[in-house]
Amino acid sequence: MKTMRNILILSFALLLGLLSSCTSTQLSSDIDMSDPRREDLQVLMTTLENNHPDLYSVHKEKDFKALYEEILVSAPQMEDIEFYFAVRELVAQVGDSHTMVGFPKDIAASLHALPIQIAYVNNAWRLIVVEKSQEPMLGSEVLSLNGVSIEQIMEMAEPLVGYDNQVWFNQNVSQLLNIAEFYTYVGITENASDPITLTIDHRTCQNVSSSSITPISITEFYQKEFVTLYDNPSRTGSARVYYRTEFLDTQEAILFIQYNVCASDPAFPIDAFIEETLALVSSKKPSKIIVDLRYNGGGDSSLAEPMIDGLARYQRAQGFTLDVLIGERTFSSALMNAVQLKQRSNATLVGTPTGGSVNHFGEVKTFTLPNSGIPVQYSTKFFVMDKSHQGGSLQPDVFVTPTVEDLLSGVDTVVQTRIE
């Protein structure tokens, strides 16, 4: 078993579920189930077995339950944070990107953070957040931490991340990599407060160097001044709105539609947005439409269907080209909308493979373990968007990977390749 995983930027809206009192899991007769942690584990297994549509689709039931019983045996002796990661490892065995655990607030508040963030960008693990004084390090490739290669660290982290494709794993494992307790758990450091040696291949000067990084409290982390790879956003980059439209040229021939969350903005209901957007398409008759789903993590897929059907109808009548932008943050209902655009119109998918899988578990429900307070999210349905799909991410028709240089300079590589 392992021990540490971060979700520094974690925001689950978790509800207290009604839990069944029976379980189909057969336990060894010498296990005393009166312990609070064992009670939590039994509640976890009961809820997942009774509600997940296919709990053992990835790992065999006997292997899943062997890990469950192993955790049951040692749970009473675990520290709180160790128990959290034991639960996390068990849930990760489901192999479903929608089924996961979050941090209870008290544990999250006690974590130590490295004053950096590492993510998979432009085909390498890179620094995407550093302290302002270290700005030249942005975009540099991370080679190792405490002498352990980044590839080995990924292997150590893999059992703690529930995922159904590699893109989603890369997205979510990055949340672990700036939490010091993770490195203690996997044996890279002895204590969460121990400094960690970071070795990088510099982006700017093409040389390898090492430096010591000291973990800090979460409170200290939020008091630091950081710079990020995304501080210079492009005009068509991620925006803090539900959805928006604008023309990208003075001739009003290229209409850009960005859809950032599958939900309706109370201040600008989605029905009104769709009506206004389709009216623009009807009156301006653009020669190209770009629909941007790169930053959309999901919600209610049905909300966008009138837009999808309207664009397909106008494309048949007007003949404009239609590009649909996708990427690693395109997930869940947003992925479903991308598939629908591809199926219902003559659309070209552009960008990088999606974080969501074409055929996937979803329609989540949540509950909280009664004693530890660990929040759990699980799937209740399996969605088949394309019976012929072999599994995993939705692949673009045209691959365009943003470069580090373009990100730093505020150039939207993907959009630029489609309008030049």
C-alpha positions as CSV (number, residue, x, y, z in Angstrom):
1,M,0.0,0.0,0.0
2,K,1.2,3.6,-0.5
3,T,0.5,6.9,1.3
4,M,0.2,10.4,-0.1
5,R,-1.8,12.3,-2.7
6,N,-2.7,16.0,-3.1
7,I,-5.6,17.8,-4.3
8,L,-4.4,21.3,-3.6
9,I,-7.0,22.8,-5.8
10,L,-9.9,20.6,-4.9
11,S,-13.6,21.6,-4.9
12,F,-16.0,18.8,-4.5
13,A,-19.6,19.8,-3.7
14,L,-20.2,16.7,-1.6
15,L,-23.4,15.6,0.0
16,L,-24.1,13.1,2.8
17,G,-25.5,10.0,1.2
18,L,-27.9,7.5,2.6
19,L,-26.0,4.3,3.0
20,S,-27.2,0.7,2.9
21,S,-26.6,-1.4,6.0
22,C,-25.9,-4.7,4.2
23,T,-22.9,-5.8,2.2
24,S,-22.1,-8.7,-0.1
25,T,-18.5,-8.6,0.8
26,Q,-17.3,-11.7,2.7
27,L,-14.8,-10.9,5.4
28,S,-12.5,-13.0,7.5
29,S,-14.3,-14.0,10.7
30,D,-11.5,-12.6,13.0
31,I,-11.8,-9.0,11.8
32,D,-13.5,-6.8,14.4
33,M,-15.8,-4.5,12.4
34,S,-16.6,-2.2,15.3
35,D,-13.5,0.0,14.7
36,P,-14.6,3.4,13.1
37,R,-12.2,3.1,10.2
38,R,-13.3,-0.5,9.4
39,E,-16.9,0.8,9.6
40,D,-16.0,3.5,7.0
41,L,-14.4,0.8,4.7
42,Q,-17.5,-1.4,4.9
43,V,-19.7,1.6,4.1
44,L,-17.5,2.4,1.2
45,M,-17.6,-1.1,-0.3
46,T,-21.3,-1.5,0.3
47,T,-22.1,1.8,-1.4
48,L,-19.9,1.1,-4.4
49,E,-21.0,-2.5,-4.8
50,N,-24.7,-1.5,-4.6
51,N,-24.5,1.6,-6.9
52,H,-21.6,1.5,-9.4
53,P,-22.6,0.1,-12.7
54,D,-19.6,-2.2,-13.1
55,L,-17.2,-2.0,-10.1
56,Y,-15.0,-4.8,-11.4
57,S,-14.6,-3.9,-15.0
58,V,-10.9,-3.1,-14.7
59,H,-9.6,-5.3,-11.7
60,K,-10.9,-8.7,-10.9
61,E,-13.3,-8.9,-7.9
62,K,-10.9,-11.2,-6.0
63,D,-8.0,-8.8,-6.4
64,F,-10.1,-5.8,-5.4
65,K,-11.4,-7.5,-2.3
66,A,-8.0,-8.8,-1.4
67,L,-6.8,-5.1,-1.2
68,Y,-9.9,-4.2,0.7
69,E,-9.3,-6.9,3.3
70,E,-5.6,-5.9,3.6
71,I,-6.6,-2.4,4.4
72,L,-9.2,-3.6,6.9
73,V,-6.6,-5.5,8.8
74,S,-4.2,-2.5,9.2
75,A,-6.7,0.4,9.3
76,P,-6.9,0.8,13.1
77,Q,-3.1,1.4,13.3
78,M,-2.9,3.9,10.5
79,E,-2.4,7.7,10.9
80,D,-5.3,9.7,9.5
81,I,-3.4,10.7,6.3
82,E,-2.3,7.1,5.8
83,F,-5.9,5.9,6.0
84,Y,-6.9,8.6,3.5
85,F,-4.4,7.3,1.0
86,A,-5.4,3.7,1.7
87,V,-9.0,4.6,0.8
88,R,-7.8,6.5,-2.2
89,E,-5.8,3.5,-3.5
90,L,-8.8,1.2,-3.1
91,V,-11.2,3.6,-4.9
92,A,-8.6,4.1,-7.7
93,Q,-8.8,0.4,-8.5
94,V,-12.2,1.0,-10.0
95,G,-10.4,2.6,-13.0
96,D,-13.1,5.1,-13.6
97,S,-12.2,8.8,-13.9
98,H,-15.5,9.9,-12.3
99,T,-15.0,7.7,-9.2
100,M,-12.6,9.2,-6.7
101,V,-12.1,10.5,-3.2
102,G,-11.4,14.0,-1.9
103,F,-9.5,15.4,1.1
104,P,-11.4,16.1,4.3
105,K,-10.8,19.7,5.2
106,D,-8.8,19.0,8.3
107,I,-6.3,16.8,6.4
108,A,-6.1,19.2,3.5
109,A,-5.3,22.1,6.0
110,S,-2.4,20.0,7.5
111,L,-0.6,19.2,4.2
112,H,2.8,20.6,3.2
113,A,3.2,22.0,-0.3
114,L,6.2,22.5,-2.6
115,P,6.2,26.1,-3.9
116,I,6.0,24.8,-7.5
117,Q,3.5,22.9,-9.7
118,I,4.4,20.3,-12.3
119,A,2.2,19.3,-15.2
120,Y,2.5,17.5,-18.5
121,V,2.8,20.2,-21.2
122,N,4.2,19.9,-24.7
123,N,5.1,16.2,-24.3
124,A,7.1,16.6,-21.1
125,W,6.7,17.1,-17.4
126,R,7.3,20.8,-16.8
127,L,7.2,23.5,-14.2
128,I,4.0,25.5,-14.8
129,V,4.0,27.4,-11.5
130,V,7.0,28.8,-9.7
131,E,7.7,31.6,-7.2
132,K,8.1,35.0,-8.9
133,S,11.8,35.1,-8.2
134,Q,12.2,31.9,-10.2
135,E,10.3,33.0,-13.3
136,P,13.1,31.9,-15.7
137,M,12.4,28.3,-14.7
138,L,8.9,28.4,-16.1
139,G,8.4,25.7,-18.8
140,S,11.6,23.9,-17.9
141,E,11.5,20.1,-18.0
142,V,11.5,18.3,-14.7
143,L,14.0,15.3,-14.7
144,S,14.0,14.1,-11.1
145,L,13.1,14.8,-7.5
146,N,15.6,13.6,-4.9
147,G,17.4,11.6,-7.6
148,V,14.2,9.7,-8.5
149,S,13.3,10.1,-12.2
150,I,10.0,11.6,-13.1
151,E,9.1,8.4,-14.9
152,Q,9.7,6.4,-11.7
153,I,7.6,8.9,-9.8
154,M,4.7,8.3,-12.2
155,E,4.9,4.6,-11.6
156,M,4.8,5.2,-7.8
157,A,1.8,7.5,-8.2
158,E,-0.2,5.3,-10.6
159,P,-2.0,3.2,-7.9
160,L,-3.4,6.4,-6.3
161,V,-5.1,7.8,-9.4
162,G,-8.3,6.4,-10.8
163,Y,-8.4,6.9,-14.5
164,D,-9.6,5.4,-17.8
165,N,-7.1,7.0,-20.2
166,Q,-3.6,8.3,-20.0
167,V,-4.5,11.9,-20.7
168,W,-6.7,12.0,-17.6
169,F,-4.0,10.3,-15.5
170,N,-1.5,13.0,-16.6
171,Q,-4.0,15.7,-15.7
172,N,-4.7,14.4,-12.2
173,V,-1.4,13.1,-11.1
174,S,0.0,16.6,-11.4
175,Q,-2.1,17.6,-8.4
176,L,0.0,15.1,-6.3
177,L,3.4,16.4,-7.3
178,N,3.5,19.6,-5.2
179,I,2.4,17.8,-2.0
180,A,5.3,16.9,0.2
181,E,3.4,14.1,2.0
182,F,3.2,12.2,-1.3
183,Y,7.0,11.9,-1.5
184,T,7.1,10.7,2.1
185,Y,4.5,8.1,1.3
186,V,6.3,6.6,-1.6
187,G,9.6,6.7,0.2
188,I,11.4,9.5,-1.6
189,T,11.7,11.6,1.6
190,E,11.5,10.6,5.3
191,N,9.4,13.5,6.5
192,A,7.0,15.9,4.8
193,S,9.1,18.9,6.0
194,D,12.3,17.6,4.4
195,P,13.7,19.7,1.5
196,I,13.5,18.0,-1.9
197,T,16.2,18.3,-4.6
198,L,14.6,19.3,-7.9
199,T,16.6,18.6,-11.1
200,I,15.5,20.3,-14.3
201,D,16.6,20.8,-17.9
202,H,16.3,24.6,-18.3
203,R,14.1,25.8,-21.1
204,T,16.1,29.0,-21.7
205,C,19.8,28.0,-21.4
206,Q,19.6,24.3,-22.2
207,N,21.6,23.1,-19.2
208,V,20.7,20.7,-16.3
209,S,20.8,22.0,-12.8
210,S,19.6,21.0,-9.3
211,S,18.2,23.1,-6.5
212,S,16.7,22.5,-3.1
213,I,12.9,23.1,-2.6
214,T,11.6,23.4,1.0
215,P,8.0,22.4,1.7
216,I,5.8,25.0,3.3
217,S,2.3,24.9,4.9
218,I,-0.8,25.4,2.9
219,T,-1.3,28.8,4.6
220,E,2.2,29.9,3.6
221,F,1.6,28.6,0.0
222,Y,-1.3,30.9,-0.5
223,Q,0.7,33.8,0.8
224,K,3.4,33.4,-1.8
225,E,3.6,35.3,-5.0
226,F,3.7,32.9,-8.0
227,V,4.0,33.2,-11.7
228,T,2.4,30.6,-14.1
229,L,2.8,29.4,-17.6
230,Y,-0.6,30.9,-18.3
231,D,-0.2,34.4,-17.0
232,N,-0.3,35.9,-20.5
233,P,-3.6,34.6,-21.8
234,S,-4.4,34.9,-25.5
235,R,-7.6,36.5,-26.8
236,T,-9.1,33.0,-27.4
237,G,-7.7,31.5,-24.2
238,S,-9.6,30.3,-21.2
239,A,-12.1,32.9,-20.0
240,R,-14.0,33.1,-16.7
241,V,-17.4,33.0,-18.3
242,Y,-19.8,30.1,-19.0
243,Y,-19.8,30.8,-22.7
244,R,-19.1,33.6,-25.2
245,T,-18.9,34.4,-28.9
246,E,-16.9,36.9,-30.9
247,F,-15.7,37.4,-34.4
248,L,-11.9,36.9,-34.9
249,D,-11.6,39.1,-38.0
250,T,-13.0,42.5,-39.0
251,Q,-14.8,41.0,-42.0
252,E,-16.9,38.9,-39.5
253,A,-16.1,35.8,-41.4
254,I,-14.7,33.7,-38.5
255,L,-17.0,33.2,-35.6
256,F,-15.5,31.9,-32.3
257,I,-17.8,30.2,-29.9
258,Q,-16.3,29.2,-26.5
259,Y,-18.2,26.9,-24.3
260,N,-16.5,26.5,-20.9
261,V,-19.0,24.7,-18.7
262,C,-22.0,22.6,-19.5
263,A,-24.3,24.7,-17.3
264,S,-26.6,27.7,-17.7
265,D,-25.4,31.1,-16.4
266,P,-28.1,32.6,-14.2
267,A,-27.2,36.0,-15.5
268,F,-27.3,34.9,-19.1
269,P,-29.4,31.7,-19.5
270,I,-28.0,29.3,-22.1
271,D,-31.2,29.4,-24.1
272,A,-30.7,33.1,-24.7
273,F,-27.0,32.5,-25.6
274,I,-27.9,29.9,-28.1
275,E,-30.6,32.0,-29.7
276,E,-28.2,35.0,-30.0
277,T,-25.4,32.9,-31.4
278,L,-27.6,31.1,-34.0
279,A,-29.0,34.5,-35.0
280,L,-25.4,35.7,-35.7
281,V,-24.8,32.6,-37.8
282,S,-28.0,33.3,-39.7
283,S,-27.4,37.0,-40.3
284,K,-23.6,37.2,-40.7
285,K,-23.1,34.0,-42.6
286,P,-19.5,33.3,-41.5
287,S,-17.3,31.2,-43.7
288,K,-15.7,29.5,-40.6
289,I,-17.0,28.7,-37.1
290,I,-14.7,27.6,-34.3
291,V,-16.3,25.9,-31.3
292,D,-13.9,25.8,-28.3
293,L,-14.4,23.0,-25.8
294,R,-10.8,22.8,-24.5
295,Y,-11.6,24.2,-21.1
296,N,-14.9,22.5,-20.5
297,G,-15.0,19.9,-17.7
298,G,-18.6,18.9,-18.1
299,G,-22.0,19.3,-16.5
300,D,-25.2,18.7,-18.4
301,S,-24.6,17.6,-21.9
302,S,-28.2,18.1,-23.0
303,L,-28.0,21.9,-22.6
304,A,-25.8,22.4,-25.7
305,E,-27.8,20.1,-28.0
306,P,-30.0,22.9,-29.5
307,M,-26.7,24.7,-30.4
308,I,-25.3,21.5,-31.9
309,D,-28.4,20.9,-34.0
310,G,-28.6,24.5,-35.0
311,L,-25.0,24.6,-36.2
312,A,-25.4,21.4,-38.1
313,R,-28.6,22.8,-39.8
314,Y,-26.9,26.1,-40.8
315,Q,-23.8,24.3,-42.0
316,R,-25.9,22.3,-44.4
317,A,-27.6,25.5,-45.6
318,Q,-24.6,27.8,-45.7
319,G,-21.6,25.6,-46.2
320,F,-19.2,27.1,-43.6
321,T,-16.3,25.0,-42.2
322,L,-16.7,24.0,-38.6
323,D,-13.7,23.3,-36.3
324,V,-14.2,21.9,-32.8
325,L,-11.3,22.5,-30.4
326,I,-10.6,19.7,-27.9
327,G,-7.9,19.0,-25.3
328,E,-6.9,17.4,-22.1
329,R,-9.4,19.4,-20.1
330,T,-12.3,18.4,-22.3
331,F,-14.1,15.9,-20.1
332,S,-17.4,14.2,-19.3
333,S,-20.4,16.1,-20.8
334,A,-18.2,18.4,-22.9
335,L,-16.6,15.3,-24.5
336,M,-20.1,14.1,-25.3
337,N,-20.9,17.4,-26.9
338,A,-17.7,17.1,-29.0
339,V,-18.8,13.6,-30.2
340,Q,-22.2,14.9,-31.0
341,L,-20.8,17.8,-33.1
342,K,-18.7,15.3,-35.0
343,Q,-21.6,12.9,-35.5
344,R,-24.3,15.5,-36.4
345,S,-22.3,17.9,-38.6
346,N,-19.3,18.0,-40.9
347,A,-16.9,19.1,-38.1
348,T,-13.2,18.7,-37.8
349,L,-11.8,18.0,-34.3
350,V,-8.6,20.0,-33.7
351,G,-6.2,20.0,-30.8
352,T,-5.0,17.2,-28.5
353,P,-6.7,14.0,-27.1
354,T,-9.3,14.6,-24.5
355,G,-9.1,14.0,-20.8
356,G,-12.5,12.2,-21.0
357,S,-13.0,8.9,-22.7
358,V,-15.5,8.5,-25.5
359,N,-17.4,5.6,-23.8
360,H,-17.3,6.3,-20.1
361,F,-18.8,6.0,-16.6
362,G,-20.5,9.1,-15.3
363,E,-23.7,10.6,-13.8
364,V,-22.0,10.9,-10.4
365,K,-23.4,10.8,-6.9
366,T,-21.5,11.6,-3.7
367,F,-21.4,10.6,-0.1
368,T,-19.1,11.1,2.9
369,L,-17.6,8.3,5.0
370,P,-19.2,8.7,8.4
371,N,-16.2,8.6,10.7
372,S,-13.2,9.9,8.8
373,G,-15.2,12.5,6.8
374,I,-13.6,11.4,3.5
375,P,-15.8,12.6,0.6
376,V,-16.4,10.0,-2.1
377,Q,-17.7,10.5,-5.7
378,Y,-18.9,7.6,-7.8
379,S,-20.4,6.8,-11.2
380,T,-24.0,5.5,-11.5
381,K,-24.2,5.0,-15.3
382,F,-22.1,4.0,-18.3
383,F,-22.4,6.1,-21.5
384,V,-21.8,4.7,-24.9
385,M,-21.2,7.5,-27.4
386,D,-19.6,5.4,-30.1
387,K,-20.0,1.6,-30.2
388,S,-17.2,1.3,-32.7
389,H,-14.7,3.2,-30.5
390,Q,-11.8,1.1,-29.2
391,G,-11.7,2.9,-25.9
392,G,-9.9,5.9,-24.3
393,S,-9.7,9.6,-25.4
394,L,-11.5,11.3,-28.3
395,Q,-8.7,11.8,-30.8
396,P,-8.5,15.0,-32.9
397,D,-8.6,14.8,-36.7
398,V,-5.9,17.5,-36.7
399,F,-3.2,17.3,-33.9
400,V,-2.0,20.7,-32.7
401,T,0.0,20.8,-29.5
402,P,0.6,24.2,-27.9
403,T,4.3,25.1,-27.4
404,V,5.8,26.5,-24.2
405,E,7.0,29.6,-26.1
406,D,3.5,30.3,-27.4
407,L,1.9,29.8,-24.0
408,L,4.4,32.2,-22.4
409,S,3.9,34.8,-25.1
410,G,0.1,34.6,-25.1
411,V,-0.3,32.9,-28.5
412,D,-3.1,30.4,-29.0
413,T,-1.3,27.9,-31.1
414,V,-4.4,25.9,-31.9
415,V,-6.6,28.8,-33.1
416,Q,-3.7,30.3,-35.0
417,T,-3.2,27.2,-37.1
418,R,-6.9,27.3,-38.1
419,I,-7.2,30.9,-39.1
420,E,-3.9,31.5,-40.9
